[in-house]
């Protein structure tokens, strides 16, 4: 989990992280988002809506094991959802979670 949060923090410093539901939705609809993430303690409704936007954009949405406070400390933001706009960071976060991109071949 710490590595996921570290990667999200680096992503923010690189200017490739949007946060807040409205910004995440805009990022996904504009095809800028590579991955949508939600804190563990966001509501089911919020996560369902985030997954809808991800499905619509053809990307993944994942729920972190970290809560909003931990996400905020790691990234310097106050939000429960974020959009990763860099494919490299998105792939690294999924790899850290043990998730594979559905289009990626096994090594």
MDAnalysis code that builds the backbone (N, CA, C; Angstrom):
import MDAnalysis as mda
import numpy as np

u = mda.Universe.empty(321, n_residues=107, atom_resindex=np.repeat(np.arange(107), 3), trajectory=True)
u.add_TopologyAttr("name", ["N", "CA", "C"] * 107)
u.add_TopologyAttr("resid", np.arange(1, 108))
u.add_TopologyAttr("resname", ["UNK", "UNK", "UNK", "UNK", "UNK", "UNK", "UNK", "UNK", "UNK", "UNK", "UNK", "UNK", "UNK", "UNK", "UNK", "UNK", "UNK", "UNK", "UNK", "UNK", "UNK", "UNK", "UNK", "UNK", "UNK", "UNK", "UNK", "UNK", "UNK", "UNK", "UNK", "UNK", "UNK", "UNK", "UNK", "UNK", "UNK", "UNK", "UNK", "UNK", "UNK", "UNK", "UNK", "UNK", "UNK", "UNK", "UNK", "UNK", "UNK", "UNK", "UNK", "UNK", "UNK", "UNK", "UNK", "UNK", "UNK", "UNK", "UNK", "UNK", "UNK", "UNK", "UNK", "UNK", "UNK", "UNK", "UNK", "UNK", "UNK", "UNK", "UNK", "UNK", "UNK", "UNK", "UNK", "UNK", "UNK", "UNK", "UNK", "UNK", "UNK", "UNK", "UNK", "UNK", "UNK", "UNK", "UNK", "UNK", "UNK", "UNK", "UNK", "UNK", "UNK", "UNK", "UNK", "UNK", "UNK", "UNK", "UNK", "UNK", "UNK", "UNK", "UNK", "UNK", "UNK", "UNK", "UNK"])
u.atoms.positions = np.array([
    [0.826, -1.195, 0.000],
    [0.000, 0.000, 0.000],
    [0.865, 1.251, 0.000],
    [1.957, 1.249, 0.771],
    [2.810, 2.429, 0.822],
    [3.376, 2.770, -0.549],
    [3.723, 1.741, -1.313],
    [4.274, 1.975, -2.646],
    [3.212, 2.585, -3.565],
    [1.963, 2.113, -3.451],
    [0.869, 2.701, -4.243],
    [0.746, 4.191, -3.944],
    [0.754, 4.512, -2.664],
    [0.611, 5.914, -2.265],
    [1.816, 6.732, -2.697],
    [3.007, 6.153, -2.619],
    [4.213, 6.849, -3.077],
    [4.124, 7.146, -4.571],
    [3.661, 6.162, -5.332],
    [3.506, 6.365, -6.775],
    [2.478, 7.453, -7.071],
    [1.387, 7.473, -6.316],
    [0.381, 8.526, -6.507],
    [0.954, 9.895, -6.155],
    [1.771, 9.955, -5.103],
    [2.424, 11.211, -4.734],
    [3.364, 11.697, -5.826],
    [4.147, 10.790, -6.389],
    [5.042, 11.148, -7.496],
    [4.244, 11.601, -8.713],
    [3.140, 10.930, -8.955],
    [2.267, 11.286, -10.069],
    [1.756, 12.720, -9.906],
    [1.381, 13.069, -8.690],
    [0.906, 14.440, -8.445],
    [2.026, 15.448, -8.672],
    [3.219, 15.126, -8.165],
    [4.355, 16.039, -8.348],
    [4.699, 16.216, -9.821],
    [4.444, 15.181, -10.613],
    [4.699, 15.250, -12.057],
    [3.579, 15.977, -12.800],
    [2.524, 16.358, -12.074],
    [1.408, 17.062, -12.703],
    [0.482, 16.155, -13.488],
    [0.494, 14.864, -13.164],
    [-0.313, 13.886, -13.892],
    [-1.412, 13.278, -13.028],
    [-1.849, 13.999, -12.004],
    [-2.905, 13.509, -11.120],
    [-3.989, 14.570, -10.998],
    [-5.226, 14.176, -11.243],
    [-6.384, 15.032, -11.005],
    [-7.137, 14.425, -9.832],
    [-7.830, 15.239, -9.057],
    [-8.561, 14.698, -7.922],
    [-9.922, 15.352, -7.795],
    [-10.793, 14.642, -7.106],
    [-12.181, 15.071, -6.993],
    [-12.991, 14.418, -8.101],
    [-14.231, 14.064, -7.783],
    [-15.025, 13.300, -8.747],
    [-15.228, 14.039, -10.064],
    [-15.556, 15.318, -10.007],
    [-15.828, 16.062, -11.243],
    [-14.601, 16.116, -12.149],
    [-13.423, 16.346, -11.558],
    [-12.192, 16.395, -12.352],
    [-11.853, 15.022, -12.923],
    [-12.107, 13.978, -12.144],
    [-11.861, 12.612, -12.630],
    [-12.784, 12.279, -13.795],
    [-14.032, 12.669, -13.677],
    [-14.987, 12.427, -14.765],
    [-14.543, 13.159, -16.031],
    [-14.140, 14.424, -15.889],
    [-13.674, 15.192, -17.049],
    [-12.437, 14.555, -17.670],
    [-11.518, 14.116, -16.821],
    [-10.290, 13.484, -17.293],
    [-10.596, 12.206, -18.068],
    [-11.500, 11.395, -17.547],
    [-11.872, 10.145, -18.220],
    [-12.581, 10.430, -19.539],
    [-13.502, 11.365, -19.532],
    [-14.264, 11.663, -20.752],
    [-13.401, 12.297, -21.831],
    [-12.356, 13.025, -21.415],
    [-11.439, 13.637, -22.375],
    [-10.355, 12.656, -22.822],
    [-10.440, 11.414, -22.341],
    [-9.477, 10.355, -22.679],
    [-8.064, 10.682, -22.199],
    [-7.953, 11.483, -21.127],
    [-6.652, 11.782, -20.529],
    [-6.304, 10.769, -19.442],
    [-7.306, 10.219, -18.791],
    [-7.090, 9.312, -17.662],
    [-6.601, 7.952, -18.139],
    [-5.645, 7.395, -17.392],
    [-5.169, 6.036, -17.649],
    [-5.681, 5.082, -16.574],
    [-6.050, 5.635, -15.414],
    [-6.522, 4.837, -14.286],
    [-7.287, 5.751, -13.340],
    [-8.401, 5.278, -12.808],
    [-9.141, 6.002, -11.780],
    [-8.995, 5.230, -10.479],
    [-8.698, 5.944, -9.392],
    [-8.532, 5.294, -8.090],
    [-9.476, 5.920, -7.078],
    [-9.923, 5.092, -6.139],
    [-10.816, 5.548, -5.075],
    [-10.245, 5.099, -3.739],
    [-10.370, 5.944, -2.738],
    [-9.957, 5.586, -1.384],
    [-10.895, 4.515, -0.841],
    [-10.416, 3.775, 0.140],
    [-11.188, 2.663, 0.708],
    [-12.506, 3.120, 1.315],
    [-12.546, 4.342, 1.816],
    [-13.733, 4.792, 2.538],
    [-14.675, 5.691, 1.733],
    [-14.539, 5.713, 0.399],
    [-15.539, 6.454, -0.380],
    [-16.823, 5.635, -0.398],
    [-17.930, 6.303, -0.597],
    [-19.221, 5.606, -0.590],
    [-19.330, 4.652, -1.776],
    [-20.185, 3.666, -1.623],
    [-20.427, 2.719, -2.718],
    [-20.971, 3.439, -3.948],
    [-21.815, 4.442, -3.722],
    [-22.376, 5.201, -4.840],
    [-21.268, 5.913, -5.617],
    [-20.345, 6.541, -4.900],
    [-19.238, 7.230, -5.559],
    [-18.390, 6.247, -6.348],
    [-18.077, 5.100, -5.729],
    [-17.246, 4.106, -6.417],
    [-17.977, 3.534, -7.634],
    [-19.267, 3.319, -7.512],
    [-20.059, 2.820, -8.645],
    [-20.028, 3.828, -9.795],
    [-20.190, 5.110, -9.478],
    [-20.150, 6.152, -10.505],
    [-18.759, 6.257, -11.134],
    [-17.722, 6.088, -10.317],
    [-16.353, 6.123, -10.825],
    [-16.114, 4.951, -11.781],
    [-16.578, 3.767, -11.413],
    [-16.445, 2.589, -12.279],
    [-17.201, 2.794, -13.590],
    [-18.365, 3.424, -13.516],
    [-19.133, 3.717, -14.728],
    [-18.314, 4.592, -15.677],
    [-17.712, 5.652, -15.133],
    [-16.905, 6.554, -15.964],
    [-15.691, 5.825, -16.533],
    [-15.088, 4.950, -15.737],
    [-13.935, 4.177, -16.211],
    [-14.348, 3.237, -17.338],
    [-15.451, 2.527, -17.147],
    [-15.944, 1.610, -18.186],
    [-16.247, 2.366, -19.473],
    [-16.850, 3.506, -19.319],
    [-17.209, 4.330, -20.472],
    [-15.965, 4.784, -21.246],
    [-14.868, 5.037, -20.495],
    [-13.623, 5.496, -21.114],
    [-12.709, 4.339, -21.525],
    [-13.071, 3.120, -21.150],
    [-12.248, 1.968, -21.499],
    [-10.997, 1.822, -20.654],
    [-11.063, 2.298, -19.399],
    [-9.920, 2.201, -18.491],
    [-10.341, 1.488, -17.214],
    [-9.413, 1.288, -16.307],
    [-9.687, 0.600, -15.048],
    [-10.007, 1.607, -13.947],
    [-10.803, 1.159, -12.998],
    [-11.048, 1.885, -11.751],
    [-10.749, 0.902, -10.631],
    [-9.977, 1.331, -9.641],
    [-9.617, 0.455, -8.529],
    [-9.869, 1.165, -7.209],
    [-10.143, 0.353, -6.202],
    [-10.311, 0.882, -4.849],
    [-9.018, 0.594, -4.092],
    [-8.447, 1.631, -3.511],
    [-7.222, 1.484, -2.730],
    [-7.532, 0.904, -1.360],
    [-6.527, 0.369, -0.704],
    [-6.707, -0.069, 0.679],
    [-6.533, 1.116, 1.631],
    [-5.995, 2.219, 1.131],
    [-5.798, 3.433, 1.929],
    [-7.093, 4.238, 1.996],
    [-7.316, 4.886, 3.129],
    [-8.499, 5.736, 3.250],
    [-8.191, 7.147, 2.745],
    [-9.193, 8.031, 2.797],
    [-9.035, 9.387, 2.275],
    [-7.937, 10.160, 2.994],
    [-7.818, 9.956, 4.302],
    [-6.791, 10.669, 5.064],
    [-5.394, 10.246, 4.610],
    [-5.192, 8.951, 4.415],
    [-3.888, 8.451, 3.962],
    [-3.583, 8.929, 2.546],
    [-4.586, 8.901, 1.688],
    [-4.419, 9.400, 0.325],
    [-4.051, 10.880, 0.355],
    [-4.719, 11.629, 1.209],
    [-4.441, 13.052, 1.337],
    [-3.030, 13.338, 1.810],
    [-2.576, 12.581, 2.813],
    [-1.210, 12.776, 3.316],
    [-0.175, 12.438, 2.247],
    [-0.405, 11.386, 1.503],
    [0.561, 10.948, 0.493],
    [0.640, 11.904, -0.696],
    [-0.494, 12.479, -1.068],
    [-0.555, 13.286, -2.293],
    [-0.731, 14.777, -2.047],
    [-0.976, 15.151, -0.816],
    [-1.202, 16.559, -0.529],
    [-2.525, 17.058, -1.086],
    [-3.522, 16.190, -1.113],
    [-4.836, 16.551, -1.637],
    [-5.902, 16.194, -0.613],
    [-7.085, 16.721, -0.816],
    [-8.210, 16.354, 0.041],
    [-9.329, 15.856, -0.862],
    [-9.287, 14.565, -1.137],
    [-10.283, 13.960, -2.023],
    [-10.271, 12.457, -1.839],
    [-11.363, 11.831, -2.233],
    [-11.469, 10.386, -2.122],
    [-11.241, 9.661, -3.428],
    [-11.221, 10.402, -4.537],
    [-10.981, 9.786, -5.841],
    [-9.946, 10.602, -6.605],
    [-9.196, 9.908, -7.461],
    [-8.166, 10.578, -8.251],
    [-8.052, 9.910, -9.612],
    [-7.557, 10.683, -10.553],
    [-7.352, 10.213, -11.920],
    [-5.863, 10.276, -12.235],
    [-5.288, 9.142, -12.595],
    [-3.886, 9.065, -12.995],
    [-3.845, 9.280, -14.503],
    [-3.158, 10.333, -14.926],
    [-3.156, 10.692, -16.343],
    [-1.882, 10.279, -17.068],
    [-1.093, 9.421, -16.459],
    [0.127, 8.930, -17.090],
    [0.073, 7.406, -17.162],
    [0.159, 6.830, -18.358],
    [0.071, 5.370, -18.480],
    [1.156, 4.623, -17.712],
    [2.341, 5.199, -17.629],
    [3.429, 4.559, -16.889],
    [3.132, 4.462, -15.406],
    [2.636, 5.545, -14.821],
    [2.252, 5.515, -13.405],
    [1.089, 4.549, -13.196],
    [0.124, 4.567, -14.101],
    [-1.033, 3.672, -13.977],
    [-0.586, 2.216, -13.986],
    [0.292, 1.875, -14.912],
    [0.791, 0.502, -15.016],
    [1.558, 0.112, -13.751],
    [2.381, 1.030, -13.231],
    [3.159, 0.749, -12.019],
    [2.246, 0.535, -10.812],
    [1.188, 1.323, -10.708],
    [0.240, 1.173, -9.595],
    [-0.471, -0.170, -9.698],
    [-0.924, -0.520, -10.887],
    [-1.589, -1.811, -11.072],
    [-0.634, -2.969, -10.786],
    [0.615, -2.828, -11.214],
    [1.613, -3.876, -10.959],
    [1.849, -4.028, -9.462],
    [1.942, -2.921, -8.756],
    [2.148, -2.955, -7.301],
    [0.976, -3.645, -6.605],
    [-0.207, -3.458, -7.125],
    [-1.407, -4.090, -6.563],
    [-1.497, -5.568, -6.924],
    [-0.705, -5.991, -7.900],
    [-0.801, -7.367, -8.370],
    [-1.829, -7.515, -9.473],
    [-2.357, -6.389, -9.958],
    [-3.327, -6.393, -11.055],
    [-2.568, -6.275, -12.370],
    [-3.041, -6.996, -13.372],
    [-2.472, -6.865, -14.706],
    [-3.438, -6.105, -15.582],
    [-2.888, -5.321, -16.477],
    [-3.695, -4.685, -17.506],
    [-4.265, -5.807, -18.369],
    [-5.569, -5.818, -18.633],
    [-6.154, -6.908, -19.412],
    [-5.494, -7.118, -20.773],
    [-4.915, -6.087, -21.352],
    [-4.273, -6.215, -22.656],
    [-2.813, -6.628, -22.580],
    [-2.278, -6.739, -21.379],
    [-0.862, -7.045, -21.191],
    [-0.625, -8.552, -21.190],
    [0.421, -8.981, -21.871],
    [0.761, -10.408, -21.915],
    [1.549, -10.785, -20.668],
    [1.358, -12.012, -20.223],
    [2.117, -12.507, -19.077],
    [3.545, -12.769, -19.502],
    [4.477, -12.500, -18.584],
    [5.899, -12.730, -18.873],
    [6.342, -14.049, -18.316],
])
